Amino acid sequence: METFNVKWSKTIYSSTILVILLFIVITIFQFNTLGLWGLLIIGPIILFVLIYAAYLSPIYLVVTDDIIMLKTLIGRKVF
């Protein structure tokens, strides 16, 4: 069994920060435009997208004779 750590590149870090900032701007814009209802509509959608992205974020890879397992923040995928 071998374990390999997954290292994120500078592009991934930059993209992640950019998307989070974009979500913050969208949330503020919706709150200013539509008030509380806009925040109640957009807020859960943005939260779902962030949780789903965290679910897909790889942490490490485990390789054995039988399987390849990709460990993510919230789960794992076995191939």
Secondary structure in CASP SS format (residue, H / E / C, confidence):
PFRMAT SS
TARGET T0000
AUTHOR 0000-0000-0000
METHOD secondary structure of the structure
MODEL  1
M C 1.00
E E 1.00
T E 1.00
F E 1.00
N E 1.00
V C 1.00
K C 1.00
W C 1.00
S C 1.00
K H 1.00
T H 1.00
I H 1.00
Y H 1.00
S H 1.00
S H 1.00
T H 1.00
I H 1.00
L H 1.00
V H 1.00
I H 1.00
L H 1.00
L H 1.00
F H 1.00
I H 1.00
V H 1.00
I H 1.00
T H 1.00
I H 1.00
F H 1.00
Q H 1.00
F H 1.00
N H 1.00
T H 1.00
L H 1.00
G C 1.00
L H 1.00
W H 1.00
G H 1.00
L H 1.00
L H 1.00
I H 1.00
I H 1.00
G H 1.00
P H 1.00
I H 1.00
I H 1.00
L H 1.00
F H 1.00
V H 1.00
L H 1.00
I H 1.00
Y H 1.00
A H 1.00
A H 1.00
Y H 1.00
L H 1.00
S C 1.00
P E 1.00
I E 1.00
Y E 1.00
L E 1.00
V E 1.00
V E 1.00
T C 1.00
D C 1.00
D C 1.00
I C 1.00
I E 1.00
M E 1.00
L E 1.00
K E 1.00
T E 1.00
L C 1.00
I C 1.00
G C 1.00
R E 1.00
K E 1.00
V E 1.00
F C 1.00
END
